[in-house]
Amino acid sequence: MELILALILGIAAAIGAGALSGIRIGGAELGNELASYMGMLYGLIAGGAAVVIGLILVTVI
């Protein structure tokens, strides 16, 4: 149960951080909404993979 909760919270944090950084970096050029969606997508891809790999390593060790 703890691993599932860690996975869900980690992915949610990655999506949120991606959205905020997308707005911060590309909000003026692309518009805040599009930059937020792009940031969420890349945050999910990169952060989701990092969370899964991290949880696998913690489980093994």
N, CA, C and O atoms as a CHARMM CRD file, in Angstrom:
* protein
*
  244
    1    1 MET  N      0.81800  -1.19100   0.00000 PROA 1      0.00000
    2    1 MET  CA     0.00000   0.00000   0.00000 PROA 1      0.00000
    3    1 MET  C      0.86900   1.26700   0.00000 PROA 1      0.00000
    4    1 MET  O      0.53500   2.25600  -0.65200 PROA 1      0.00000
    5    2 GLU  N      1.98500   1.22500   0.73600 PROA 2      0.00000
    6    2 GLU  CA     2.85900   2.39100   0.79400 PROA 2      0.00000
    7    2 GLU  C      3.51200   2.67100  -0.55200 PROA 2      0.00000
    8    2 GLU  O      3.70200   3.82800  -0.92600 PROA 2      0.00000
    9    3 LEU  N      3.85400   1.61100  -1.28000 PROA 3      0.00000
   10    3 LEU  CA     4.46500   1.81000  -2.59700 PROA 3      0.00000
   11    3 LEU  C      3.48600   2.44500  -3.57900 PROA 3      0.00000
   12    3 LEU  O      3.86300   3.31200  -4.36800 PROA 3      0.00000
   13    4 ILE  N      2.24200   2.01500  -3.52800 PROA 4      0.00000
   14    4 ILE  CA     1.22900   2.58900  -4.42800 PROA 4      0.00000
   15    4 ILE  C      1.01100   4.06000  -4.10000 PROA 4      0.00000
   16    4 ILE  O      0.91900   4.89400  -5.00000 PROA 4      0.00000
   17    5 LEU  N      0.92900   4.37500  -2.81900 PROA 5      0.00000
   18    5 LEU  CA     0.75900   5.76400  -2.40700 PROA 5      0.00000
   19    5 LEU  C      1.96500   6.61400  -2.82600 PROA 5      0.00000
   20    5 LEU  O      1.80200   7.73800  -3.30100 PROA 5      0.00000
   21    6 ALA  N      3.17100   6.07200  -2.64900 PROA 6      0.00000
   22    6 ALA  CA     4.38000   6.78700  -3.06500 PROA 6      0.00000
   23    6 ALA  C      4.39200   7.00600  -4.57400 PROA 6      0.00000
   24    6 ALA  O      4.79900   8.06800  -5.04600 PROA 6      0.00000
   25    7 LEU  N      3.94500   6.00400  -5.33200 PROA 7      0.00000
   26    7 LEU  CA     3.88700   6.13100  -6.78600 PROA 7      0.00000
   27    7 LEU  C      2.89800   7.21800  -7.20400 PROA 7      0.00000
   28    7 LEU  O      3.21100   8.05200  -8.05400 PROA 7      0.00000
   29    8 ILE  N      1.72700   7.21000  -6.61700 PROA 8      0.00000
   30    8 ILE  CA     0.69700   8.19900  -6.96600 PROA 8      0.00000
   31    8 ILE  C      1.15000   9.60500  -6.59200 PROA 8      0.00000
   32    8 ILE  O      1.01500  10.53200  -7.39100 PROA 8      0.00000
   33    9 LEU  N      1.68300   9.77100  -5.38800 PROA 9      0.00000
   34    9 LEU  CA     2.12200  11.09600  -4.95700 PROA 9      0.00000
   35    9 LEU  C      3.33400  11.58200  -5.75600 PROA 9      0.00000
   36    9 LEU  O      3.44300  12.77000  -6.05700 PROA 9      0.00000
   37   10 GLY  N      4.22900  10.67700  -6.09400 PROA 10     0.00000
   38   10 GLY  CA     5.39300  11.05600  -6.89200 PROA 10     0.00000
   39   10 GLY  C      5.00800  11.51100  -8.28900 PROA 10     0.00000
   40   10 GLY  O      5.54000  12.49900  -8.79600 PROA 10     0.00000
   41   11 ILE  N      4.08700  10.79300  -8.90700 PROA 11     0.00000
   42   11 ILE  CA     3.64900  11.18100 -10.25300 PROA 11     0.00000
   43   11 ILE  C      2.86600  12.48800 -10.20300 PROA 11     0.00000
   44   11 ILE  O      3.01700  13.33100 -11.08800 PROA 11     0.00000
   45   12 ALA  N      2.03100  12.66600  -9.18100 PROA 12     0.00000
   46   12 ALA  CA     1.29300  13.92800  -9.04600 PROA 12     0.00000
   47   12 ALA  C      2.24700  15.10100  -8.84700 PROA 12     0.00000
   48   12 ALA  O      2.04100  16.17600  -9.40900 PROA 12     0.00000
   49   13 ALA  N      3.28300  14.89500  -8.05300 PROA 13     0.00000
   50   13 ALA  CA     4.27000  15.95700  -7.83800 PROA 13     0.00000
   51   13 ALA  C      5.02800  16.26800  -9.12600 PROA 13     0.00000
   52   13 ALA  O      5.32900  17.42900  -9.40300 PROA 13     0.00000
   53   14 ALA  N      5.33800  15.24000  -9.91300 PROA 14     0.00000
   54   14 ALA  CA     6.04100  15.45600 -11.17800 PROA 14     0.00000
   55   14 ALA  C      5.16800  16.23800 -12.15800 PROA 14     0.00000
   56   14 ALA  O      5.66100  17.11800 -12.86400 PROA 14     0.00000
   57   15 ILE  N      3.88800  15.92300 -12.20200 PROA 15     0.00000
   58   15 ILE  CA     2.97100  16.64600 -13.09200 PROA 15     0.00000
   59   15 ILE  C      2.84100  18.10500 -12.65000 PROA 15     0.00000
   60   15 ILE  O      2.89300  19.01600 -13.47600 PROA 15     0.00000
   61   16 GLY  N      2.67000  18.31800 -11.34300 PROA 16     0.00000
   62   16 GLY  CA     2.54500  19.68400 -10.83300 PROA 16     0.00000
   63   16 GLY  C      3.79500  20.50600 -11.06700 PROA 16     0.00000
   64   16 GLY  O      3.71600  21.66000 -11.48600 PROA 16     0.00000
   65   17 ALA  N      4.94600  19.91800 -10.79800 PROA 17     0.00000
   66   17 ALA  CA     6.20200  20.63500 -11.00900 PROA 17     0.00000
   67   17 ALA  C      6.43000  20.92000 -12.48700 PROA 17     0.00000
   68   17 ALA  O      6.94300  21.98000 -12.84800 PROA 17     0.00000
   69   18 GLY  N      6.05000  19.97700 -13.34100 PROA 18     0.00000
   70   18 GLY  CA     6.18500  20.19700 -14.77900 PROA 18     0.00000
   71   18 GLY  C      5.30400  21.33600 -15.26100 PROA 18     0.00000
   72   18 GLY  O      5.72300  22.14700 -16.08600 PROA 18     0.00000
   73   19 ALA  N      4.08100  21.39600 -14.74500 PROA 19     0.00000
   74   19 ALA  CA     3.17200  22.47700 -15.13800 PROA 19     0.00000
   75   19 ALA  C      3.70300  23.83300 -14.69300 PROA 19     0.00000
   76   19 ALA  O      3.68100  24.79600 -15.45900 PROA 19     0.00000
   77   20 LEU  N      4.17900  23.90500 -13.45800 PROA 20     0.00000
   78   20 LEU  CA     4.69400  25.18200 -12.96200 PROA 20     0.00000
   79   20 LEU  C      5.95100  25.61800 -13.70000 PROA 20     0.00000
   80   20 LEU  O      6.10900  26.79800 -14.01300 PROA 20     0.00000
   81   21 SER  N      6.84100  24.68000 -13.97800 PROA 21     0.00000
   82   21 SER  CA     8.05300  25.06000 -14.70200 PROA 21     0.00000
   83   21 SER  C      7.74100  25.40100 -16.15200 PROA 21     0.00000
   84   21 SER  O      8.40700  26.25400 -16.73900 PROA 21     0.00000
   85   22 GLY  N      6.74800  24.75500 -16.73700 PROA 22     0.00000
   86   22 GLY  CA     6.34300  25.11300 -18.09500 PROA 22     0.00000
   87   22 GLY  C      5.81300  26.52600 -18.17500 PROA 22     0.00000
   88   22 GLY  O      6.12900  27.26200 -19.11000 PROA 22     0.00000
   89   23 ILE  N      5.00200  26.91100 -17.19100 PROA 23     0.00000
   90   23 ILE  CA     4.48100  28.28000 -17.15500 PROA 23     0.00000
   91   23 ILE  C      5.62800  29.26900 -16.94700 PROA 23     0.00000
   92   23 ILE  O      5.67700  30.32500 -17.57800 PROA 23     0.00000
   93   24 ARG  N      6.53200  28.91200 -16.06500 PROA 24     0.00000
   94   24 ARG  CA     7.65800  29.81100 -15.75700 PROA 24     0.00000
   95   24 ARG  C      8.57600  30.01000 -16.96500 PROA 24     0.00000
   96   24 ARG  O      9.01100  31.12500 -17.25000 PROA 24     0.00000
   97   25 ILE  N      8.86100  28.91800 -17.66600 PROA 25     0.00000
   98   25 ILE  CA     9.82300  28.98900 -18.76100 PROA 25     0.00000
   99   25 ILE  C      9.17700  29.49100 -20.05600 PROA 25     0.00000
  100   25 ILE  O      9.71800  30.38800 -20.70300 PROA 25     0.00000
  101   26 GLY  N      8.04300  28.93200 -20.43800 PROA 26     0.00000
  102   26 GLY  CA     7.48900  29.25000 -21.74000 PROA 26     0.00000
  103   26 GLY  C      6.16700  29.98100 -21.72800 PROA 26     0.00000
  104   26 GLY  O      5.52000  30.10300 -22.76800 PROA 26     0.00000
  105   27 GLY  N      5.74800  30.47500 -20.55900 PROA 27     0.00000
  106   27 GLY  CA     4.44500  31.11700 -20.46100 PROA 27     0.00000
  107   27 GLY  C      4.30800  32.35900 -21.31900 PROA 27     0.00000
  108   27 GLY  O      3.25100  32.58500 -21.90800 PROA 27     0.00000
  109   28 ALA  N      5.33600  33.15500 -21.40300 PROA 28     0.00000
  110   28 ALA  CA     5.24900  34.40500 -22.15400 PROA 28     0.00000
  111   28 ALA  C      5.23000  34.15800 -23.66000 PROA 28     0.00000
  112   28 ALA  O      4.55100  34.87200 -24.39800 PROA 28     0.00000
  113   29 GLU  N      5.96600  33.15800 -24.11500 PROA 29     0.00000
  114   29 GLU  CA     6.05900  32.91200 -25.55000 PROA 29     0.00000
  115   29 GLU  C      4.87900  32.09100 -26.08000 PROA 29     0.00000
  116   29 GLU  O      4.35400  32.38200 -27.15500 PROA 29     0.00000
  117   30 LEU  N      4.46700  31.07900 -25.33800 PROA 30     0.00000
  118   30 LEU  CA     3.43600  30.16400 -25.82200 PROA 30     0.00000
  119   30 LEU  C      2.05600  30.42100 -25.23800 PROA 30     0.00000
  120   30 LEU  O      1.05500  29.93200 -25.76300 PROA 30     0.00000
  121   31 GLY  N      2.00100  31.16600 -24.18300 PROA 31     0.00000
  122   31 GLY  CA     0.76200  31.31800 -23.43700 PROA 31     0.00000
  123   31 GLY  C      0.79800  30.35500 -22.25300 PROA 31     0.00000
  124   31 GLY  O      1.33600  29.25200 -22.35200 PROA 31     0.00000
  125   32 ASN  N      0.23100  30.77800 -21.15400 PROA 32     0.00000
  126   32 ASN  CA     0.33000  29.99500 -19.93100 PROA 32     0.00000
  127   32 ASN  C     -0.33900  28.62700 -20.04000 PROA 32     0.00000
  128   32 ASN  O      0.17400  27.64300 -19.50700 PROA 32     0.00000
  129   33 GLU  N     -1.47300  28.55700 -20.72200 PROA 33     0.00000
  130   33 GLU  CA    -2.20300  27.28900 -20.78400 PROA 33     0.00000
  131   33 GLU  C     -1.43700  26.23200 -21.58300 PROA 33     0.00000
  132   33 GLU  O     -1.28800  25.09800 -21.12700 PROA 33     0.00000
  133   34 LEU  N     -0.96300  26.59300 -22.74900 PROA 34     0.00000
  134   34 LEU  CA    -0.21200  25.64200 -23.57500 PROA 34     0.00000
  135   34 LEU  C      1.10000  25.25300 -22.90300 PROA 34     0.00000
  136   34 LEU  O      1.47800  24.08100 -22.91200 PROA 34     0.00000
  137   35 ALA  N      1.79100  26.22000 -22.32500 PROA 35     0.00000
  138   35 ALA  CA     3.04900  25.92600 -21.63800 PROA 35     0.00000
  139   35 ALA  C      2.81300  25.00500 -20.45400 PROA 35     0.00000
  140   35 ALA  O      3.63800  24.13800 -20.16300 PROA 35     0.00000
  141   36 SER  N      1.69500  25.18800 -19.77300 PROA 36     0.00000
  142   36 SER  CA     1.37000  24.32100 -18.64800 PROA 36     0.00000
  143   36 SER  C      1.09500  22.90200 -19.10300 PROA 36     0.00000
  144   36 SER  O      1.56200  21.95100 -18.47700 PROA 36     0.00000
  145   37 TYR  N      0.34300  22.74500 -20.18000 PROA 37     0.00000
  146   37 TYR  CA     0.06100  21.39300 -20.70800 PROA 37     0.00000
  147   37 TYR  C      1.33900  20.69300 -21.16800 PROA 37     0.00000
  148   37 TYR  O      1.53300  19.50600 -20.90600 PROA 37     0.00000
  149   38 MET  N      2.19800  21.42800 -21.84600 PROA 38     0.00000
  150   38 MET  CA     3.46000  20.83000 -22.30000 PROA 38     0.00000
  151   38 MET  C      4.34200  20.44300 -21.11900 PROA 38     0.00000
  152   38 MET  O      4.97500  19.38700 -21.13000 PROA 38     0.00000
  153   39 GLY  N      4.38200  21.30200 -20.09800 PROA 39     0.00000
  154   39 GLY  CA     5.15200  20.99600 -18.90400 PROA 39     0.00000
  155   39 GLY  C      4.61000  19.77900 -18.17400 PROA 39     0.00000
  156   39 GLY  O      5.37700  18.96500 -17.65900 PROA 39     0.00000
  157   40 MET  N      3.28100  19.65300 -18.12900 PROA 40     0.00000
  158   40 MET  CA     2.67700  18.48500 -17.48900 PROA 40     0.00000
  159   40 MET  C      3.04500  17.20900 -18.23100 PROA 40     0.00000
  160   40 MET  O      3.33500  16.19000 -17.60500 PROA 40     0.00000
  161   41 LEU  N      3.03700  17.25700 -19.54900 PROA 41     0.00000
  162   41 LEU  CA     3.37800  16.07800 -20.34200 PROA 41     0.00000
  163   41 LEU  C      4.82100  15.64900 -20.10200 PROA 41     0.00000
  164   41 LEU  O      5.09400  14.47800 -19.83900 PROA 41     0.00000
  165   42 TYR  N      5.74100  16.60300 -20.19300 PROA 42     0.00000
  166   42 TYR  CA     7.14500  16.25500 -20.00200 PROA 42     0.00000
  167   42 TYR  C      7.44300  15.91700 -18.54500 PROA 42     0.00000
  168   42 TYR  O      8.31300  15.09100 -18.27100 PROA 42     0.00000
  169   43 GLY  N      6.73800  16.53900 -17.61300 PROA 43     0.00000
  170   43 GLY  CA     6.89700  16.17800 -16.20500 PROA 43     0.00000
  171   43 GLY  C      6.42800  14.76100 -15.94500 PROA 43     0.00000
  172   43 GLY  O      7.05100  14.02500 -15.18000 PROA 43     0.00000
  173   44 LEU  N      5.33200  14.37900 -16.57800 PROA 44     0.00000
  174   44 LEU  CA     4.82400  13.01400 -16.42500 PROA 44     0.00000
  175   44 LEU  C      5.79000  12.00200 -17.01000 PROA 44     0.00000
  176   44 LEU  O      6.04300  10.96100 -16.40400 PROA 44     0.00000
  177   45 ILE  N      6.32800  12.29300 -18.17200 PROA 45     0.00000
  178   45 ILE  CA     7.25200  11.36100 -18.82100 PROA 45     0.00000
  179   45 ILE  C      8.54000  11.21100 -18.01200 PROA 45     0.00000
  180   45 ILE  O      8.93000  10.09700 -17.66200 PROA 45     0.00000
  181   46 ALA  N      9.19000  12.31400 -17.72000 PROA 46     0.00000
  182   46 ALA  CA    10.47900  12.25700 -17.01800 PROA 46     0.00000
  183   46 ALA  C     10.30900  11.92700 -15.54200 PROA 46     0.00000
  184   46 ALA  O     10.99600  11.05400 -15.01200 PROA 46     0.00000
  185   47 GLY  N      9.40300  12.61900 -14.88800 PROA 47     0.00000
  186   47 GLY  CA     9.21000  12.40300 -13.45800 PROA 47     0.00000
  187   47 GLY  C      8.59300  11.05200 -13.14900 PROA 47     0.00000
  188   47 GLY  O      8.94900  10.41600 -12.15700 PROA 47     0.00000
  189   48 GLY  N      7.67600  10.61400 -13.98500 PROA 48     0.00000
  190   48 GLY  CA     7.06300   9.29100 -13.77400 PROA 48     0.00000
  191   48 GLY  C      8.08400   8.17300 -13.87200 PROA 48     0.00000
  192   48 GLY  O      8.07400   7.23400 -13.07600 PROA 48     0.00000
  193   49 ALA  N      8.95900   8.28100 -14.84800 PROA 49     0.00000
  194   49 ALA  CA    10.01600   7.27200 -14.98700 PROA 49     0.00000
  195   49 ALA  C     10.96200   7.31700 -13.79700 PROA 49     0.00000
  196   49 ALA  O     11.38700   6.27300 -13.30300 PROA 49     0.00000
  197   50 ALA  N     11.29300   8.50400 -13.33600 PROA 50     0.00000
  198   50 ALA  CA    12.19400   8.63700 -12.18600 PROA 50     0.00000
  199   50 ALA  C     11.56800   8.06700 -10.92400 PROA 50     0.00000
  200   50 ALA  O     12.25400   7.43100 -10.12400 PROA 50     0.00000
  201   51 VAL  N     10.27700   8.28800 -10.74000 PROA 51     0.00000
  202   51 VAL  CA     9.58800   7.75700  -9.55700 PROA 51     0.00000
  203   51 VAL  C      9.56600   6.23500  -9.60000 PROA 51     0.00000
  204   51 VAL  O      9.84100   5.58500  -8.59200 PROA 51     0.00000
  205   52 VAL  N      9.24600   5.66600 -10.74400 PROA 52     0.00000
  206   52 VAL  CA     9.19500   4.20900 -10.86800 PROA 52     0.00000
  207   52 VAL  C     10.57100   3.59000 -10.62500 PROA 52     0.00000
  208   52 VAL  O     10.68900   2.61000  -9.89000 PROA 52     0.00000
  209   53 ILE  N     11.59900   4.15200 -11.23200 PROA 53     0.00000
  210   53 ILE  CA    12.96100   3.63100 -11.03700 PROA 53     0.00000
  211   53 ILE  C     13.39300   3.78100  -9.58500 PROA 53     0.00000
  212   53 ILE  O     14.00000   2.87100  -9.02000 PROA 53     0.00000
  213   54 GLY  N     13.08700   4.91400  -8.98200 PROA 54     0.00000
  214   54 GLY  CA    13.43000   5.12700  -7.57800 PROA 54     0.00000
  215   54 GLY  C     12.73700   4.14300  -6.65200 PROA 54     0.00000
  216   54 GLY  O     13.35200   3.63000  -5.71800 PROA 54     0.00000
  217   55 LEU  N     11.45700   3.87400  -6.90400 PROA 55     0.00000
  218   55 LEU  CA    10.72900   2.92200  -6.07100 PROA 55     0.00000
  219   55 LEU  C     11.26200   1.49600  -6.25300 PROA 55     0.00000
  220   55 LEU  O     11.32000   0.71900  -5.30000 PROA 55     0.00000
  221   56 ILE  N     11.64300   1.17200  -7.47100 PROA 56     0.00000
  222   56 ILE  CA    12.22100  -0.16000  -7.70100 PROA 56     0.00000
  223   56 ILE  C     13.53900  -0.29200  -6.92200 PROA 56     0.00000
  224   56 ILE  O     13.78700  -1.32000  -6.29200 PROA 56     0.00000
  225   57 LEU  N     14.36800   0.73400  -6.96800 PROA 57     0.00000
  226   57 LEU  CA    15.63500   0.68900  -6.24600 PROA 57     0.00000
  227   57 LEU  C     15.42400   0.61300  -4.74000 PROA 57     0.00000
  228   57 LEU  O     16.12400  -0.13100  -4.05400 PROA 57     0.00000
  229   58 VAL  N     14.47000   1.37100  -4.22400 PROA 58     0.00000
  230   58 VAL  CA    14.19800   1.32600  -2.79200 PROA 58     0.00000
  231   58 VAL  C     13.66100  -0.03200  -2.37200 PROA 58     0.00000
  232   58 VAL  O     13.98900  -0.52300  -1.29200 PROA 58     0.00000
  233   59 THR  N     12.84400  -0.63900  -3.21100 PROA 59     0.00000
  234   59 THR  CA    12.29100  -1.94400  -2.89800 PROA 59     0.00000
  235   59 THR  C     13.37800  -3.01800  -2.90500 PROA 59     0.00000
  236   59 THR  O     13.37500  -3.90400  -2.05100 PROA 59     0.00000
  237   60 VAL  N     14.29900  -2.94700  -3.85200 PROA 60     0.00000
  238   60 VAL  CA    15.35200  -3.94700  -3.97200 PROA 60     0.00000
  239   60 VAL  C     16.35300  -3.79600  -2.82900 PROA 60     0.00000
  240   60 VAL  O     16.80300  -4.79000  -2.26000 PROA 60     0.00000
  241   61 ILE  N     16.69600  -2.57600  -2.50000 PROA 61     0.00000
  242   61 ILE  CA    17.70500  -2.33900  -1.45500 PROA 61     0.00000
  243   61 ILE  C     17.03900  -2.38100  -0.14800 PROA 61     0.00000
  244   61 ILE  O     17.69100  -2.20800   0.88200 PROA 61     0.00000
